[in-house]
Amino acid sequence: MNYLTEGFINAFILLMQGNEETYSAVYTTVYVSTFSIVISLLIGLPLGFLLAYYNFRGKKQVRAVVDTLLALPTVAVGLLVYAFITSKGPLGEYGLLFNRSGIIVGQTILILPVVISLSATAIESLDERLRSTLITLGARGKKIIISTLYESRFAIMTAAAAAYGRAISEVGVSMMVGGNIKWHTRTITTAIALETGKGEFAMGIALGIVLLLIGFTVNWLLIFLMKRG
């Protein structure tokens, strides 16, 4: 057990001293994950609203596909994105491979089903009389969408927190698309895998602590907003 104790002590020393390599991975993780969640919310919330609010042919099949994609393996997403953005792929000219932008694309694809499915579930759980009430009050188009999303805001915030947690904790996309390049595309999870494999246990623990702190912060913020609401 001594190596565990020493690992935690050295990990806190690295964090307190502001180790550049550690905080570079932290910055990259927060950067790509934040962009990914923003893009996925902008795309996923309207799609989740449409999926929950309207009836159309094949709706059950579409919902089944979206729910199935919740368990989409990160390495499968990484392989798919890699195939498209590699120099031989259709998007190779944009230089997304081994770049933060490529990781953002991959993470957005990974967490988009989470946002769509959970936001649709949140809207479906609202009182059925809400729609008729809004129409009676004269709401149309965007006003109906905004009002409906506002009424389900706490469930949607929970969906966003779940999606963000999936983004910051994934390894496959960051490793395959980002290439785990030091000072550039190395994220917390890929750095943990690399440093632990090299025997740098303290670095792995330090990054693991930061990852947990980010997750706890997101959840504390969610609880705070719910209480304020």
N, C-alpha and C positions, 0 to 999 in steps of 0.2 A: 504493500500500500504506500510505501515511501515515495514511489515515483509519481503517484497521484497527487500527494501533498505537494511535492516539489513542482509538479506541473502547474497546479493552481497558483502557487506562490509566484512562479516565474511568469505565469499568464497575467496576473495583476500588475506585476512590474512592467511588463511590455505595454499594458494599457495605460498605466499611470505615466510612463515615460513618453507616450505618444509615438510609439514605433511606427515609422512611416509606411512600412510594408503592410502592417496590420490595417492601418486606417485607409490605405489605398484600396484594399479589398472591400472595406466597409463602404467607402464612398461609391465605388463602382456598383455594389449591390443596391444601395439606396437609389442611386441614379437610374439604373435600368429598370428596377422594380417599380419606382414611382411613375416613370414614363409609361410603363406597361399597364399599370392599373388605371391611369388616366385615360389612355386610349381605349382600353377594354370597357371602361364605364361609358365613354362617349358612344361606342358602338353597341355594347351589350344591353344597356338600359332601354333604348328604343326597341331593340329586337325582343327583349324580355316582355316589354309592354305589349307589343303586337301579338306575341305568342300567347299571352294570358288573356288579353282583352277581346280578341276577335276569334270567331270560329271560321275555319276554312277547311277545305278538303285536304286530308292528309295531316291534320294538326296533331293527332295522336302519334303518328309515325315520326313527325319532326321532333316532337317533345321527347320521344323515346331515344332518338339519335342524340339530342342535346344532353339528356341525362346520362347516356352511355359515355359520352365524351368527357364527363366529369372525372372518369378514371383513366383518361388518356395518358399513357406512359410518357415521361419527359424525354426519354431517349428516342421514342418514335417521332415526337415533334422535332427534336433536334436533327434527326436523320432527314425528315421531310424538308425542313427549312434549309439544311445544308445542301440538299440536292438542287434546290431552286436558286440559291445564292452563290454556289461555287462558280468558278470561272467558266465552267462548261454548261452551267445552268441558264435558264431563261432570264434570271435577274443578276447574273454575274457581273454585268457591266456597271452596276451601282456600287460595287465595293463594300458590300455588307458583311462578307465573311471575315471572321476574326476582328470584328468591330463591335462596339457597344450597340450600334444601331441594329445589327443582326440579332443580338441577344434580345433587344426590345421586341423585335418582330416575333421571335420564337416564344417569348414569355407571354406576349399578347395573345397569340394563338392558343397557348396552353391554358390561360386563365379565362378566356372569353366564354367558354361553356359554363364556367362557374357563375359568372355574372349573369348570363342569360337565364340559366336554370333557376338560380336562387331568387332573382328579381321577379321572374314569372311566378314562382311559388308565392312570393310576398304579395304580389298584386292579386293573385287568385284567392288569397285568404282574406281580402277586404270584404266588407259588407256589400252584398249584391245590390243594395239600394243606392250605393254611392253614385253609380253611373247615371241612373235616372234622376237623382238629385242634382247632379252637375248640369245635366241637360236642361232640367227645369229652371235652373238659375241662369241659363243662357250661355253656359260654357260650350265652346266648340274647339275642335282641332287641338292646337298646342295647349290651350288652357285645360282641356280634359287630361292630356298627358301629364302636364306639370302638376295638376292637383292630385291626380292618382298617385304619381310617384311621391309626392309630398306626404300623402296619407300613409304610405308604406315605407317612409324614410328610415325608420329604425331597422326594419328587416333588410332593407337595401344596404344600409351601413354595415350590417352583419355580413352580408354577401360580399361587400367590398373588402372587409377585413379578412374573410376566408380566402378570397382571391389573392390578396396581397401576401398572406402567409404562404400560399402555394408558390407564389413568384419568388419570394426571398429564399425559400428552402429548396428550390429545384437545383439539380446538378446537371442533368443530361443536356439541356439546351445550352447552358453556359459553357460547358466543356466542349461540346461538339461544334457549336457555332462561334463561340467566343475564342476558343483555343487556349484558354487559361494563360493568357500572356501577362506577365508581371508588369505592374504599373499601368496596365491598359484595360484588359478584359478579365482579369482575375477577380472572381467574386468570393464572398465569404465561404460558400459551400465548396467551391473548387479548390480554394486555398486550404480548407480543412483537410480535404481528401489528399492533397499533395503533401502538405507539411506533416501530417500524421504518418503517411507512407514513408517519408524521409526520416522519421524518428524525431521530428521537431514537435514533441507533444505539447509543450508550453504554448507554442503558436496556435496549435489546433484548439486548445482549451480557450485561449484568449478570444479567438474568432467565434467559437461556440457560445461563449458568454455574451458577446456582442449580438449574435444572432438571436439569442433568447431575449435579450433586453429590447431589441427592436420589436419582436413579437409581443412582449408584454406591454410595451409602450402603445402599440396599435390597439391592443385590447383595452388598456386603461383609458385611452382616448375615447374609444367606442362607449365604454361604460359611463364616462363623464358626460358625453353628449346625450346619451339616453336619459341620464338623471336630469340634465338641464332641460331636456325636452318634456 
